[in-house]
């Protein structure tokens, strides 16, 4: 899943114009982070479990293929195909690497299309489409979604027929739905990845509800696993009805959370990126620079790459050819005016600030955490927990505690003359309590403002 852009020290001697073009390589850098591997395992399980239920050597599978467009599964289908994990939802802030991660996972299946001829000495002339990724259209309509599906299908198959087929003026939404079901079944689609799922919130052609029902129908009738990718705004799509929330939670909600402060994972990412310096004078990364980069990007990986690239462009242009904290700050001030409101909201990390940007709002369970006092940074968390669990040292055992007197027995006489137990034997207990300092009344007797009975 990792991708290291090419880098040669000899390129540092190129002209400014040439090095500006080389900076574009930074957008292609992929440094896998822990959640990349969690996503890979989930997608791998979805593909394999989906194919278990669609064995091309069984007649009931072909009955489902032939009737896919009509959306009427044969009677035997449900008897042989049982439910399984078939959906995964990936959410996170825009720029946290969701699309980069899913693309990196799909690259681990380089043979997207497999053309079979025989299986166990028997003819099996089928084409198996292992995965297909479709970006949800901006208008959120089913017809536009089906046409994008057809375009990606042509790219995967190396054909030019399906996009034309779906784009005919007389094709209705219902017909496009039927064709999509038919082609997904005919090519034994392993997993359908739908990116930018939050765009379904735009109410057009039935809005999100109708398209979600269509996607669930594709999953339930044809047993094609689905991976939905979007920002936090997409979470609300699955909260209207329990069936949508249940299905979206089958493989767990993969949340690409941003770090709330510098941690080891973030530092490692910055270190790997920092080596790609095309400026003349190499600058070593310092903890102070690490702090500055995190503060100005708030842990969003895409912001980090953009800021690093633009800072190099700046120092190339002004002739200093050296990365400094001042250059990083000046680049942020001048080149990030559109992003600064969102970054400031993330820096405050309060409900009020995040509500100003709908796609910054985390799932509801995180809103409750924002209402509570913030925990210290992760690097100090263990120290904080140790303080909470502080107990006396076991090196020197504590002095033994005197045994409590038995019920009904008499305790030894107290040695402290001001001990409260002396009041029992005193002739005027209130005067004793006053003299011993246990009462703060102006004079012995009844407490002030308390009427005599």
KOLVEX-398446 format. One record per residue: residue in one letter; x, y, z of N, C-alpha, C in turn. Coordinates in steps of 0.1 Angstrom, whole numbers, padded with zeros to 4 digits, always signed. Example, Ala and Ser with C-alpha at 12.3 -4.5 7.8 and 13.67 -1.06 7.14 Angstrom:
A+0132-0057+0078+0123-0045+0078+0132-0033+0078
S+0128-0022+0071+0137-0011+0071+0129+0000+0079
end
This chain:
X+0008-0012+0000+0000+0000+0000+0009+0013+0000
X+0021+0011+0004+0030+0023+0005+0034+0028-0009
X+0036+0041-0011+0041+0046-0023+0051+0057-0020
X+0063+0055-0025+0074+0066-0023+0076+0073-0036
X+0073+0085-0037+0076+0093-0049+0091+0093-0052
X+0095+0093-0065+0109+0093-0068+0116+0106-0063
X+0128+0105-0058+0135+0117-0053+0150+0114-0056
X+0156+0124-0062+0171+0123-0065+0177+0136-0061
X+0188+0135-0053+0195+0147-0048+0200+0156-0060
X+0202+0150-0072+0207+0158-0083+0196+0168-0088
X+0183+0165-0084+0172+0173-0088+0172+0187-0081
X+0180+0187-0070+0180+0200-0062+0187+0211-0070
X+0195+0207-0080+0202+0217-0088+0194+0222-0100
X+0182+0216-0102+0174+0221-0113+0169+0235-0111
X+0164+0241-0122+0159+0255-0121+0146+0255-0112
X+0143+0267-0108+0131+0269-0099+0119+0264-0106
X+0117+0267-0119+0105+0262-0126+0104+0247-0127
X+0115+0240-0129+0115+0226-0129+0112+0220-0115
X+0118+0226-0105+0116+0220-0092+0101+0223-0087
X+0095+0233-0092+0081+0235-0089+0073+0224-0094
X+0076+0219-0105+0068+0207-0111+0071+0195-0102
X+0084+0193-0098+0087+0181-0090+0079+0181-0076
X+0076+0193-0071+0068+0193-0059+0054+0187-0060
X+0049+0185-0072+0036+0179-0074+0037+0164-0070
X+0049+0158-0069+0050+0144-0065+0045+0142-0051
X+0046+0152-0043+0042+0151-0028+0027+0146-0027
X+0019+0150-0036+0005+0146-0035+0003+0131-0037
X+0013+0124-0043+0012+0110-0045+0019+0101-0034
X+0025+0108-0024+0031+0100-0013+0020+0093-0005
X+0022+0080-0002+0013+0073+0006+0022+0066+0017
X+0020+0070+0029+0027+0064+0041+0016+0057+0049
X+0014+0044+0048+0003+0037+0055+0003+0040+0070
X-0008+0043+0075-0010+0045+0089-0018+0033+0095
X-0019+0031+0108-0025+0019+0114-0039+0016+0108
X-0047+0027+0106-0061+0024+0101-0061+0019+0086
X-0050+0021+0079-0050+0015+0066-0051+0000+0066
X-0044-0006+0076-0044-0021+0077-0058-0026+0082
X-0064-0018+0090-0078-0022+0095-0087-0022+0083
X-0086-0012+0075-0095-0011+0063-0092-0022+0053
X-0079-0026+0051-0075-0037+0042-0081-0050+0047
X-0080-0053+0059-0086-0065+0065-0101-0066+0063
X-0108-0054+0065-0122-0054+0063-0126-0056+0049
X-0120-0049+0039-0123-0051+0025-0120-0065+0021
X-0109-0071+0025-0106-0085+0022-0117-0094+0026
X-0122-0092+0038-0132-0101+0043-0145-0099+0036
X-0148-0087+0032-0161-0085+0025-0160-0092+0011
X-0149-0090+0004-0148-0096-0009-0150-0112-0008
X-0143-0118+0001-0143-0132+0001-0156-0138+0006
X-0162-0131+0016-0175-0136+0021-0185-0134+0011
X-0184-0123+0003-0194-0121-0008-0194-0132-0018
X-0182-0136-0022-0181-0147-0032-0185-0160-0027
X-0184-0163-0014-0189-0176-0009-0203-0178-0012
X-0211-0167-0012-0225-0168-0015-0229-0167-0030
X-0219-0166-0038-0222-0165-0053-0213-0174-0060
X-0214-0187-0058-0206-0197-0064-0211-0199-0079
X-0202-0196-0089-0207-0197-0103-0209-0211-0107
X-0205-0221-0099-0207-0235-0103-0221-0240-0098
X-0229-0232-0091-0242-0236-0086-0253-0230-0095
X-0263-0237-0098-0274-0232-0107-0281-0221-0101
X-0283-0220-0088-0291-0210-0082-0284-0196-0084
X-0271-0196-0085-0264-0184-0087-0267-0178-0101
X-0267-0187-0111-0271-0182-0124-0285-0178-0125
X-0294-0184-0118-0308-0180-0117-0309-0165-0112
X-0301-0162-0102-0300-0149-0097-0295-0139-0107
X-0284-0143-0115-0278-0135-0125-0289-0132-0136
X-0296-0142-0141-0305-0140-0152-0317-0131-0148
X-0320-0131-0135-0332-0123-0131-0328-0110-0123
X-0315-0107-0124-0310-0095-0117-0317-0082-0121
X-0319-0080-0134-0325-0068-0139-0339-0067-0135
X-0346-0078-0134-0360-0077-0130-0362-0075-0115
X-0351-0077-0108-0351-0075-0093-0361-0085-0086
X-0362-0097-0092-0371-0107-0086-0363-0120-0084
X-0357-0122-0072-0348-0133-0070-0356-0146-0071
X-0350-0157-0076-0357-0170-0077-0360-0175-0063
X-0370-0184-0062-0374-0189-0048-0362-0196-0041
X-0353-0203-0049-0343-0210-0042-0331-0201-0037
X-0331-0189-0041-0320-0180-0038-0318-0179-0023
X-0329-0175-0016-0328-0172-0002-0325-0185+0007
X-0329-0196+0001-0327-0209+0008-0312-0212+0009
X-0304-0208-0001-0290-0212-0002-0281-0200+0002
X-0286-0188+0001-0277-0177+0005-0281-0171+0018
X-0272-0171+0027-0276-0166+0041-0269-0153+0043
X-0273-0146+0053-0268-0132+0056-0253-0133+0060
X-0245-0123+0057-0231-0122+0061-0227-0107+0062
X-0215-0104+0067-0210-0091+0067-0209-0086+0053
X-0216-0075+0049-0216-0071+0035-0216-0056+0033
X-0213-0049+0044-0212-0034+0043-0203-0029+0052
X-0196-0018+0048-0186-0011+0057-0187+0004+0054
X-0187+0012+0065-0188+0026+0063-0175+0032+0069
X-0169+0041+0061-0156+0048+0064-0159+0063+0065
X-0157+0069+0076-0159+0083+0077-0147+0090+0083
X-0146+0103+0082-0135+0111+0087-0136+0125+0081
X-0127+0134+0087-0127+0147+0082-0122+0147+0067
X-0126+0157+0060-0121+0159+0046-0106+0162+0047
X-0098+0154+0040-0083+0156+0040-0076+0146+0049
X-0083+0137+0056-0077+0128+0065-0071+0115+0058
X-0074+0114+0045-0068+0103+0038-0077+0091+0036
X-0090+0093+0036-0100+0082+0034-0099+0077+0020
X-0099+0086+0010-0098+0082-0004-0084+0076-0007
X-0074+0082-0001-0061+0077-0003-0059+0063+0002
X-0066+0060+0014-0065+0047+0020-0072+0037+0012
X-0085+0040+0007-0092+0030+0000-0086+0027-0014
X-0080+0037-0020-0072+0035-0032-0060+0026-0030
X-0053+0028-0019-0042+0020-0015-0046+0006-0013
X-0057+0004-0007-0062-0010-0004-0066-0017-0018
X-0073-0009-0026-0077-0015-0039-0065-0018-0048
X-0054-0011-0046-0042-0014-0054-0035-0028-0050
X-0039-0033-0038-0034-0046-0035-0041-0057-0043
X-0051-0053-0051-0058-0062-0060-0055-0057-0074
X-0043-0058-0079-0039-0052-0092-0047-0057-0104
X-0051-0070-0103-0059-0076-0114-0073-0073-0111
X-0078-0061-0115-0092-0058-0113-0102-0067-0120
X-0098-0071-0132-0107-0079-0141-0099-0093-0143
X-0106-0103-0140-0101-0117-0142-0110-0124-0152
X-0103-0128-0163-0111-0136-0173-0108-0151-0171
X-0119-0158-0167-0118-0172-0165-0122-0179-0177
X-0115-0191-0179-0119-0200-0190-0123-0214-0186
X-0116-0219-0176-0120-0233-0171-0118-0233-0156
X-0125-0242-0150-0124-0245-0136-0126-0260-0134
X-0115-0266-0129-0115-0280-0126-0119-0288-0138
X-0112-0285-0149-0113-0292-0162-0127-0290-0168
X-0135-0280-0164-0148-0277-0169-0148-0263-0175
X-0155-0261-0186-0156-0247-0191-0163-0238-0181
X-0157-0226-0180-0163-0215-0171-0159-0202-0177
X-0165-0198-0188-0161-0186-0195-0168-0174-0189
X-0163-0169-0178-0169-0157-0171-0158-0147-0169
X-0162-0134-0167-0154-0123-0164-0157-0119-0150
X-0147-0119-0141-0149-0115-0127-0143-0102-0124
X-0151-0092-0120-0147-0079-0117-0145-0078-0102
X-0133-0078-0097-0130-0079-0083-0135-0067-0075
X-0133-0055-0081-0138-0043-0074-0141-0032-0084
X-0149-0023-0079-0153-0011-0088-0155+0000-0078
X-0149+0011-0081-0150+0023-0072-0158+0034-0080
X-0169+0039-0074-0177+0049-0080-0178+0061-0071
X-0175+0073-0076-0177+0085-0068-0191+0090-0069
X-0198+0093-0058-0212+0097-0058-0213+0110-0065
X-0223+0112-0074-0224+0124-0081-0229+0136-0071
X-0225+0148-0075-0228+0159-0067-0243+0162-0065
X-0251+0158-0075-0266+0161-0073-0273+0149-0065
X-0266+0138-0063-0271+0128-0055-0282+0120-0061
X-0284+0121-0074-0295+0114-0081-0291+0100-0085
X-0301+0091-0086-0298+0077-0089-0293+0076-0103
X-0299+0083-0112-0296+0082-0127-0281+0087-0129
X-0277+0097-0123-0263+0102-0124-0254+0092-0118
X-0258+0086-0107-0250+0075-0100-0248+0063-0110
X-0259+0059-0116-0258+0047-0125-0249+0051-0137
X-0250+0063-0142-0241+0066-0153-0227+0067-0149
X-0224+0071-0137-0210+0071-0133-0205+0056-0131
X-0214+0048-0126-0211+0034-0125-0208+0028-0139
X-0215+0032-0149-0213+0027-0163-0199+0032-0168
X-0196+0044-0165-0183+0049-0169-0171+0042-0163
X-0172+0039-0150-0162+0032-0144-0161+0017-0148
X-0173+0012-0152-0174-0002-0157-0166-0003-0171
X-0168+0007-0179-0161+0008-0192-0146+0008-0190
X-0142+0017-0180-0127+0018-0178-0121+0004-0173
X-0129-0003-0165-0124-0015-0159-0124-0026-0170
X-0134-0026-0179-0135-0037-0189-0127-0033-0202
X-0123-0021-0203-0117-0017-0216-0127-0015-0227
X-0139-0012-0224-0149-0010-0234-0154+0004-0235
X-0163+0007-0245-0168+0020-0246-0183+0019-0249
X-0190+0010-0244-0204+0008-0247-0214+0011-0236
X-0209+0009-0223-0219+0010-0212-0223+0024-0209
X-0213+0033-0210-0216+0047-0207-0226+0053-0217
X-0224+0049-0230-0234+0053-0240-0248+0047-0237
X-0248+0034-0233-0260+0027-0230-0268+0034-0219
X-0261+0038-0209-0268+0044-0197-0271+0059-0200
X-0265+0065-0210-0267+0080-0212-0277+0083-0223
X-0284+0073-0228-0294+0075-0238-0305+0083-0232
X-0311+0092-0240-0321+0102-0234-0333+0095-0230
X-0336+0083-0235-0349+0077-0231-0347+0067-0220
X-0335+0066-0215-0333+0057-0203-0339+0063-0191
X-0348+0056-0184-0354+0061-0172-0345+0057-0160
X-0349+0062-0148-0341+0059-0136-0343+0044-0133
X-0356+0039-0134-0358+0025-0132-0350+0016-0141
X-0349+0019-0154-0342+0011-0163-0327+0011-0160
X-0322+0023-0156-0308+0024-0153-0305+0016-0140
X-0314+0015-0131-0312+0007-0119-0311-0008-0123
X-0321-0012-0132-0321-0026-0136-0308-0030-0143
X-0303-0021-0152-0291-0024-0160-0279-0025-0150
X-0279-0016-0140-0268-0017-0131-0268-0030-0123
X-0279-0034-0118-0280-0047-0111-0276-0058-0120
X-0280-0058-0133-0277-0068-0142-0262-0069-0145
X-0255-0058-0147-0241-0058-0150-0233-0062-0137
X-0237-0057-0126-0230-0061-0114-0231-0076-0111
X-0242-0082-0115-0244-0097-0114-0236-0104-0125
X-0237-0099-0137-0231-0106-0148-0216-0107-0147
X-0209-0096-0142-0195-0096-0140-0190-0100-0126
X-0199-0106-0118-0196-0111-0105-0187-0101-0097
X-0193-0089-0096-0186-0078-0089-0183-0082-0075
X-0170-0081-0071-0166-0085-0057-0170-0075-0047
X-0167-0062-0049-0171-0052-0039-0173-0039-0047
X-0183-0031-0043-0186-0018-0048-0182-0008-0038
X-0173+0001-0042-0169+0012-0033-0175+0025-0038
X-0182+0031-0029-0189+0044-0032-0183+0055-0024
X-0175+0064-0031-0169+0075-0024-0177+0088-0024
X-0174+0097-0014-0182+0109-0013-0197+0106-0010
X-0200+0097-0001-0213+0093+0001-0221+0104+0007
X-0215+0114+0014-0222+0125+0020-0230+0134+0010
X-0227+0132-0003-0234+0140-0014-0248+0135-0015
X-0251+0123-0010-0265+0118-0010-0275+0127-0002
X-0269+0135+0006-0278+0143+0014-0285+0154+0006
X-0281+0156-0006-0288+0166-0015-0301+0160-0019
X-0312+0166-0016-0325+0161-0020-0329+0163-0034
X-0326+0153-0042-0329+0153-0056-0332+0139-0061
X-0342+0138-0069-0346+0124-0074-0349+0115-0063
X-0356+0120-0053-0359+0111-0042-0349+0112-0030
X-0338+0119-0032-0329+0122-0022-0321+0110-0017
X-0315+0111-0005-0306+0101+0000-0314+0088+0003
X-0326+0089+0007-0334+0077+0012-0335+0067+0000
X-0339+0072-0012-0342+0063-0023-0329+0057-0028
X-0318+0065-0029-0305+0059-0033-0300+0049-0023
X-0301+0052-0010-0297+0042+0000-0305+0029-0001
X-0318+0030-0004-0326+0018-0006-0321+0011-0018
X-0318+0018-0028-0313+0011-0040-0300+0004-0038
X-0291+0010-0030-0278+0004-0027-0280-0008-0018
X-0289-0007-0008-0292-0019+0000-0298-0030-0007
X-0306-0026-0017-0313-0036-0026-0302-0044-0034
X-0292-0037-0039-0281-0043-0046-0274-0053-0037
X-0272-0049-0025-0265-0057-0015-0273-0069-0011
X-0286-0067-0009-0294-0078-0004-0298-0088-0015
X-0301-0084-0027-0306-0092-0037-0294-0100-0044
X-0284-0092-0047-0273-0098-0055-0261-0102-0046
X-0261-0099-0033-0250-0102-0024-0237-0095-0028
X-0238-0083-0033-0226-0076-0036-0222-0067-0024
X-0211-0069-0018-0207-0061-0006-0205-0047-0010
X-0207-0038-0001-0206-0023-0003-0197-0017+0007
X-0188-0008+0002-0180+0001+0011-0184+0015+0008
X-0189+0022+0018-0193+0036+0017-0183+0045+0024
X-0178+0055+0017-0168+0064+0022-0173+0078+0021
X-0171+0086+0032-0176+0100+0033-0171+0107+0045
X-0175+0120+0046-0172+0128+0057-0181+0125+0069
X-0179+0132+0080-0188+0130+0091-0203+0133+0088
X-0205+0142+0078-0218+0145+0074-0226+0133+0069
X-0219+0123+0065-0225+0111+0060-0232+0102+0071
X-0227+0104+0083-0232+0096+0094-0247+0098+0096
X-0252+0110+0093-0266+0113+0095-0275+0106+0085
X-0269+0101+0074-0277+0094+0064-0282+0081+0070
X-0275+0075+0079-0279+0062+0084-0286+0062+0097
X-0290+0074+0102-0297+0075+0115-0312+0077+0114
X-0317+0078+0102-0331+0080+0100-0339+0068+0103
X-0334+0056+0099-0340+0043+0101-0331+0034+0107
X-0336+0025+0116-0328+0016+0123-0321+0005+0113
X-0328+0002+0103-0323-0009+0093-0310-0003+0086
X-0310+0009+0083-0298+0015+0077-0287+0016+0087
X-0289+0020+0099-0279+0020+0109-0273+0006+0112
X-0282-0003+0113-0278-0017+0116-0269-0022+0105
X-0273-0021+0092-0265-0026+0081-0252-0019+0080
X-0252-0005+0083-0239+0002+0082-0230-0002+0093
X-0235-0008+0103-0226-0011+0115-0221-0025+0115
X-0224-0033+0104-0221-0047+0104-0206-0049+0105
X-0198-0041+0098-0183-0043+0099-0177-0032+0108
X-0185-0025+0115-0180-0014+0124-0179-0001+0116
X-0179+0010+0123-0177+0023+0117-0162+0026+0117
X-0156+0026+0106-0141+0030+0106-0140+0045+0105
X-0135+0050+0116-0135+0065+0118-0120+0069+0117
X-0117+0077+0106-0103+0082+0104-0102+0095+0113
X-0100+0093+0126-0100+0104+0135-0086+0111+0134
X-0087+0124+0135-0075+0132+0135-0069+0132+0149
X-0056+0133+0151-0050+0134+0164-0053+0147+0170
X-0056+0147+0183-0059+0159+0190-0047+0167+0195
X-0035+0160+0194-0022+0166+0197-0011+0158+0190
X+0000+0163+0191+0012+0156+0185+0013+0142+0192
X+0015+0132+0184+0018+0118+0189+0028+0112+0180
X+0032+0100+0184+0043+0093+0177+0039+0090+0162
X+0026+0087+0160+0022+0084+0146+0023+0097+0137
X+0019+0108+0143+0020+0120+0135+0034+0124+0133
X+0043+0123+0143+0057+0127+0141+0063+0118+0131
X+0060+0105+0130+0066+0097+0120+0061+0101+0106
X+0049+0105+0104+0044+0109+0091+0052+0122+0087
X+0053+0131+0096+0060+0144+0092+0075+0141+0089
X+0081+0132+0096+0095+0128+0093+0097+0122+0079
X+0087+0114+0076+0088+0108+0062+0086+0118+0051
X+0077+0127+0054+0074+0138+0044+0086+0148+0043
X+0092+0150+0054+0102+0161+0055+0115+0158+0047
X+0117+0146+0043+0129+0142+0035+0128+0147+0021
X+0116+0150+0016+0114+0154+0003+0115+0169+0001
X+0128+0174+0003+0131+0188+0002+0139+0190-0011
X+0133+0198-0020+0139+0201-0033+0146+0215-0032
X+0146+0221-0020+0153+0234-0019+0168+0231-0018
X+0176+0242-0021+0191+0240-0021+0197+0236-0007
X+0191+0242+0003+0197+0240+0017+0188+0231+0025
X+0193+0220+0029+0185+0210+0037+0184+0215+0051
X+0172+0215+0057+0169+0219+0070+0165+0207+0078
X+0171+0204+0090+0167+0193+0098+0154+0197+0105
X+0147+0186+0108+0134+0188+0115+0136+0189+0130
X+0131+0199+0136+0132+0201+0150+0119+0200+0157
X+0119+0197+0170+0106+0196+0178+0098+0209+0177
X+0104+0220+0176+0097+0233+0175+0090+0233+0162
X+0096+0229+0151+0089+0228+0138+0078+0218+0138
X+0080+0207+0145+0069+0197+0146+0057+0204+0153
X+0059+0211+0163+0048+0218+0170+0041+0228+0161
X+0049+0235+0154+0044+0245+0145+0035+0239+0134
X+0040+0228+0128+0033+0222+0117+0020+0216+0122
X+0020+0210+0134+0007+0205+0139-0003+0216+0142
X+0002+0227+0148-0007+0238+0152-0013+0244+0139
X-0006+0245+0128-0011+0251+0116-0019+0242+0108
X-0019+0229+0110-0027+0219+0102-0036+0211+0111
X-0035+0212+0124-0044+0205+0133-0045+0190+0130
X-0034+0184+0125-0034+0169+0124-0041+0164+0111
X-0045+0173+0102-0051+0169+0089-0040+0167+0079
X-0039+0155+0074-0027+0151+0066-0027+0159+0053
X-0038+0161+0047-0037+0169+0034-0033+0183+0036
X-0037+0189+0047-0032+0203+0050-0017+0203+0052
X-0012+0192+0058+0002+0191+0061+0010+0191+0047
X+0005+0183+0038+0012+0181+0025+0012+0194+0017
X+0000+0201+0018-0002+0213+0010+0007+0224+0016
X+0008+0225+0029+0016+0236+0036+0031+0233+0033
X+0035+0221+0033+0049+0217+0031+0053+0221+0016
X+0044+0218+0007+0047+0221-0007+0047+0236-0010
X+0037+0243-0004+0037+0257-0007+0049+0265+0000
X+0053+0260+0011+0065+0266+0018+0077+0265+0009
X+0079+0253+0004+0091+0251-0005+0090+0260-0017
X+0078+0262-0023+0076+0271-0034+0080+0285-0030
X+0076+0289-0018+0078+0302-0014+0093+0305-0012
X+0101+0296-0006+0115+0299-0004+0123+0297-0017
X+0118+0289-0026+0124+0289-0039+0122+0302-0047
X+0111+0308-0045+0108+0320-0052+0115+0332-0047
X+0116+0333-0033+0123+0345-0027+0138+0343-0027
X+0143+0331-0031+0157+0329-0032+0164+0325-0019
X+0157+0324-0008+0163+0319+0005+0167+0304+0004
X+0159+0296-0002+0161+0282-0004+0164+0275+0009
X+0157+0279+0019+0158+0273+0033+0145+0272+0040
X+0141+0261+0045+0128+0259+0052+0130+0264+0067
X+0122+0273+0071+0123+0279+0085+0109+0279+0090
X+0108+0281+0104+0095+0283+0110+0088+0295+0105
X+0096+0306+0103+0091+0318+0098+0085+0317+0084
X+0092+0309+0076+0086+0307+0062+0074+0299+0063
X+0073+0289+0072+0061+0281+0073+0049+0289+0078
X+0052+0298+0088+0041+0306+0093+0036+0316+0082
X+0046+0322+0075+0042+0332+0065+0034+0326+0054
X+0038+0313+0050+0030+0306+0040+0016+0303+0044
X+0015+0299+0057+0001+0297+0063-0007+0310+0062
X-0001+0321+0067-0008+0334+0067-0013+0338+0054
X-0005+0336+0043-0008+0342+0030-0015+0332+0021
X-0013+0319+0023-0018+0309+0013-0030+0301+0019
X-0033+0303+0031-0044+0294+0037-0056+0303+0042
X-0059+0314+0036-0070+0322+0041-0084+0314+0041
X-0086+0306+0031-0098+0298+0029-0099+0287+0040
X-0088+0282+0044-0088+0271+0053-0087+0275+0068
X-0082+0287+0070-0080+0292+0084-0093+0291+0092
X-0105+0295+0088-0116+0293+0097-0119+0279+0101
X-0117+0269+0092-0119+0255+0096-0108+0251+0105
X-0096+0255+0103-0085+0251+0112-0086+0257+0125
X-0091+0270+0126-0093+0276+0139-0104+0269+0147
X-0114+0264+0139-0125+0256+0146-0120+0243+0152
X-0111+0237+0144-0105+0224+0149-0096+0227+0161
X-0089+0238+0161-0080+0242+0171-0088+0244+0184
X-0099+0251+0183-0108+0253+0195-0114+0240+0200
X-0118+0232+0190-0124+0219+0193-0136+0219+0203
X-0144+0229+0201-0156+0230+0209-0169+0228+0200
X-0180+0225+0207-0192+0222+0199-0196+0234+0191
X-0195+0246+0197-0199+0259+0190-0190+0261+0177
X-0177+0259+0178-0168+0261+0167-0171+0251+0156
X-0173+0238+0160-0174+0227+0150-0188+0228+0143
X-0198+0233+0149-0211+0234+0143-0211+0244+0132
X-0202+0253+0131-0201+0262+0120-0197+0255+0107
X-0192+0243+0108-0188+0235+0096-0194+0222+0097
X-0204+0219+0089-0212+0207+0090-0203+0194+0089
X-0193+0194+0080-0185+0182+0077-0174+0181+0087
X-0173+0190+0097-0163+0189+0108-0169+0182+0120
X-0182+0181+0120-0188+0175+0132-0186+0160+0133
X-0180+0156+0144-0178+0141+0145-0191+0134+0149
X-0191+0121+0149-0203+0114+0153-0207+0118+0167
X-0220+0116+0171-0226+0121+0183-0218+0117+0195
X-0212+0105+0195-0205+0100+0207-0193+0109+0210
X-0188+0116+0200-0177+0125+0203-0181+0139+0208
X-0194+0143+0204-0199+0155+0209-0200+0155+0225
X-0204+0143+0230-0204+0142+0244-0191+0144+0251
X-0180+0139+0244-0167+0141+0249-0163+0156+0249
X-0167+0163+0239-0164+0177+0238-0170+0185+0250
X-0181+0180+0255-0188+0187+0266-0181+0185+0279
X-0172+0175+0280-0165+0172+0292-0151+0179+0292
X-0145+0181+0303-0131+0187+0303-0122+0179+0295
X-0113+0186+0287-0104+0179+0278-0094+0171+0286
X-0091+0159+0282-0080+0151+0288-0067+0157+0283
X-0056+0154+0290-0043+0159+0285-0039+0151+0273
X-0029+0156+0266-0024+0150+0254-0020+0135+0256
X-0020+0127+0246-0017+0113+0247-0004+0111+0253
X+0006+0119+0250+0019+0117+0255+0020+0119+0270
X+0010+0126+0276+0010+0128+0291-0001+0120+0297
X-0008+0112+0289-0020+0105+0295-0015+0094+0305
X-0005+0086+0302-0001+0076+0312+0004+0082+0325
X+0011+0094+0324+0015+0101+0336+0003+0105+0344
X-0007+0110+0337-0019+0115+0344-0026+0103+0350
X-0027+0092+0344-0033+0080+0350-0026+0075+0362
X-0012+0075+0361-0004+0071+0373-0007+0080+0385
X-0009+0093+0382-0013+0102+0393-0026+0098+0400
X-0036+0095+0391-0049+0091+0396-0048+0078+0404
X-0039+0069+0401-0038+0056+0407-0027+0056+0418
X-0022+0068+0422-0011+0068+0432-0015+0062+0445
X-0007+0053+0450-0009+0046+0462+0003+0047+0471
X+0002+0045+0484+0015+0045+0492+0025+0035+0488
X+0037+0038+0489+0048+0028+0485+0047+0016+0494
X+0050+0004+0487+0051-0008+0494+0064-0011+0501
X+0074-0002+0499+0087-0004+0504+0087-0003+0519
X+0080+0006+0525+0079+0007+0540+0064+0005+0544
X+0061-0006+0550+0047-0008+0554+0041+0002+0563
X+0029+0006+0562+0023+0016+0571+0022+0011+0585
X+0021+0020+0594+0019+0017+0609+0006+0010+0610
X+0005+0000+0619-0007-0008+0621-0018+0001+0627
X-0030-0001+0622-0042+0007+0626-0047+0001+0639
X-0050+0008+0649-0056+0002+0662-0069-0004+0659
X-0071-0015+0665-0084-0023+0662-0095-0015+0668
X-0106-0015+0661-0118-0008+0666-0124-0016+0678
X-0130-0008+0688-0135-0015+0699-0147-0024+0696
X-0148-0035+0702-0159-0044+0699-0172-0038+0703
X-0182-0043+0696-0196-0038+0699-0200-0040+0713
X-0204-0030+0720-0208-0031+0734-0196-0030+0744
X-0184-0029+0739-0172-0028+0748-0169-0013+0751
X-0159-0011+0760-0155+0003+0763-0141+0005+0757
X-0139+0017+0751-0126+0020+0746-0118+0026+0757
X-0105+0027+0755-0096+0033+0765-0099+0048+0765
X-0096+0054+0776-0098+0069+0778-0089+0077+0768
X-0095+0086+0761-0087+0094+0751-0077+0103+0758
X-0065+0104+0752-0054+0112+0758-0055+0127+0755
X-0062+0130+0744-0063+0144+0739-0074+0151+0748
X-0071+0162+0756-0081+0168+0764-0092+0174+0756
X-0090+0177+0743-0101+0183+0735-0109+0172+0727
X-0106+0160+0730-0114+0149+0723-0128+0150+0726
X-0137+0148+0716-0151+0150+0717-0157+0140+0728
X-0150+0129+0730-0156+0119+0739-0156+0124+0754
X-0148+0135+0757-0148+0141+0770-0161+0148+0773
X-0168+0152+0762-0181+0159+0764-0191+0151+0771
X-0190+0137+0769-0200+0128+0775-0200+0129+0790
X-0188+0130+0796-0187+0130+0811-0187+0144+0817
X-0187+0155+0808-0187+0168+0813-0200+0173+0818
X-0201+0181+0829-0213+0185+0835-0221+0194+0825
X-0214+0203+0818-0221+0212+0808-0214+0209+0794
X-0219+0200+0787-0213+0196+0774-0211+0207+0764
X-0221+0217+0764-0220+0228+0754-0208+0237+0757
X-0206+0240+0770-0195+0248+0774-0182+0241+0770
X-0181+0228+0772-0169+0221+0769-0166+0222+0754
X-0177+0220+0745-0175+0220+0731-0171+0234+0727
X-0176+0244+0733-0172+0258+0730-0158+0261+0733
X-0154+0256+0746-0140+0259+0750-0130+0251+0742
X-0134+0239+0737-0125+0231+0729-0124+0235+0715
X-0132+0245+0711-0132+0251+0698-0140+0243+0687
X-0149+0234+0692-0157+0227+0683-0170+0234+0679
X-0173+0245+0686-0185+0253+0683-0179+0267+0680
X-0185+0274+0670-0181+0287+0666-0191+0298+0670
X-0200+0295+0680-0209+0305+0684-0203+0316+0693
X-0209+0327+0693-0203+0339+0701-0203+0336+0715
X-0212+0328+0721-0212+0325+0735-0217+0312+0737
X-0214+0305+0748-0219+0292+0750-0234+0292+0752
X-0241+0282+0748-0255+0281+0749-0260+0276+0736
X-0272+0280+0733-0279+0276+0720-0272+0283+0708
X-0273+0276+0696-0268+0282+0684-0276+0295+0681
X-0270+0305+0674-0277+0317+0671-0288+0314+0661
X-0298+0323+0661-0309+0322+0652-0317+0309+0653
X-0315+0301+0664-0323+0289+0666-0332+0292+0678
X-0345+0293+0676-0354+0297+0687-0355+0285+0697
X-0357+0290+0710-0359+0280+0721-0372+0273+0719
X-0373+0261+0723-0386+0254+0722-0392+0254+0735
end
